[in-house]
Amino acid sequence: MPCVRRLAVGAVLLNEKGQILLVRNRGHNRPHWSLPKGSCEEGEPLLETMCREVREETGLVVEMAELAFVTEWFVASRQEWYLQFYFHARVVGGELGVQEGDEDVTQVQWVSQREVRQFMNYRPWVEPLFTWLDERRPRYHIF
């Protein structure tokens, strides 16, 4: 079975209280919370993907502030290699909420940094996020 590569881009959004925006995804028979993110469309630059995915999943219009982290991992059972770029972004418009027509996201919620692990516990997302929150410099993570 050939290996499939999955490229995605997401955003780390913080509000004035320092809370992090999470989205609840339907998943494939396994709902889960994550940062807003999604796959790149053919020929789409990373920053455009990030802005589009945040708007489609949350209703917010954002602009990139800086690269937060890159995370990469392999799922042997499915022969899938994931590469995800996450950018710290600022909200510049829009209205927060689940978007009509979005088949993946069922909830959007600001969560305190203390509570993030109660919602999101997948190591390739949590470890890089908390490393960035602590250091505020971009890093590459492989799992």
C-alpha positions in Angstrom: 0.0 0.0 0.0 1.5 3.4 -1.0 1.9 6.1 1.6 -0.5 9.0 1.3 0.6 12.5 2.4 -1.8 14.9 4.0 -1.0 18.6 4.1 -3.0 20.9 6.3 -2.8 24.4 7.8 -4.4 25.7 10.9 -4.5 28.7 13.3 -3.8 29.4 16.9 -6.3 32.1 17.9 -6.1 33.8 21.3 -8.7 36.2 22.6 -8.1 39.1 25.0 -8.4 36.7 28.0 -5.7 34.4 26.5 -8.2 31.7 25.7 -7.7 29.5 22.7 -10.3 28.9 20.0 -11.1 25.2 19.5 -13.5 23.5 17.1 -15.3 20.2 17.6 -15.1 18.0 14.5 -17.4 15.2 13.6 -14.4 13.0 12.7 -14.8 9.6 11.0 -17.0 8.0 13.7 -14.7 9.7 16.3 -15.7 13.3 17.2 -12.8 15.4 18.5 -11.7 18.9 19.4 -8.8 20.6 17.6 -7.5 24.0 16.5 -9.2 25.3 13.4 -7.5 23.7 10.4 -8.0 22.1 7.0 -6.4 20.7 3.9 -4.9 22.9 1.2 -6.7 23.1 -2.1 -4.7 22.5 -5.3 -2.3 25.4 -5.8 -3.4 27.2 -2.7 -0.7 29.0 -0.6 -0.5 28.0 3.1 -1.7 31.4 4.4 -4.7 31.4 2.1 -5.6 27.9 3.3 -5.4 29.1 7.0 -7.6 32.1 6.4 -10.1 30.1 4.3 -10.3 27.3 6.8 -10.8 29.5 9.8 -13.5 31.4 8.0 -15.3 28.2 6.9 -15.1 26.6 10.3 -15.6 29.5 12.7 -17.0 32.5 10.7 -14.0 34.6 11.7 -11.8 36.6 9.3 -8.1 36.4 10.4 -4.7 37.6 9.3 -1.5 35.9 10.0 0.7 37.2 12.9 3.5 34.6 12.8 4.3 30.9 12.3 3.6 29.1 15.6 4.6 25.5 14.8 4.9 22.7 12.3 3.9 19.2 13.3 4.4 15.9 11.4 3.5 12.3 12.2 2.8 8.9 10.5 -0.2 6.7 11.0 1.1 3.2 10.0 -2.3 1.5 10.1 -3.6 3.8 7.3 -0.2 4.5 5.7 -0.8 8.2 6.0 1.9 10.9 6.6 0.6 14.2 8.1 2.3 17.5 7.8 0.5 20.5 9.4 1.5 24.1 9.6 0.0 26.3 12.4 0.1 30.1 12.4 -0.7 32.4 15.2 -3.4 34.6 13.7 -5.4 37.7 14.7 -9.1 38.1 14.3 -9.9 41.1 12.1 -13.6 40.5 11.5 -16.5 38.1 11.1 -18.8 36.6 13.7 -18.0 33.5 15.7 -20.2 30.5 15.2 -20.7 27.2 13.5 -21.1 27.9 9.8 -24.1 26.7 7.9 -23.1 24.2 5.3 -19.9 23.1 7.2 -20.3 19.3 7.5 -17.3 18.8 9.8 -17.5 21.3 12.6 -20.3 21.0 15.2 -19.1 23.5 17.9 -16.7 26.4 18.3 -15.5 27.5 21.7 -13.0 29.7 23.5 -11.2 27.5 26.1 -8.8 28.6 28.8 -5.2 27.4 28.4 -5.6 25.4 31.7 -8.6 23.5 30.2 -7.3 22.8 26.7 -6.1 19.3 27.6 -9.7 18.5 28.8 -10.9 19.1 25.2 -7.9 18.2 23.0 -5.4 15.5 23.9 -3.8 14.4 20.6 -0.1 14.6 21.2 0.9 15.9 17.7 -1.3 18.9 18.4 -1.1 19.5 22.2 2.7 19.3 22.7 3.5 21.7 19.9 0.7 24.1 21.0 1.9 24.3 24.6 5.6 24.5 23.5 4.6 27.6 21.4 2.5 29.1 24.2 5.5 28.7 26.6 8.3 29.9 24.2 6.5 32.0 21.6 8.8 31.0 18.9 8.2 28.6 15.9 9.4 25.0 16.2 9.2 21.8 14.2 7.8 18.7 15.9 7.9 15.1 14.6 6.0 12.2 16.3 
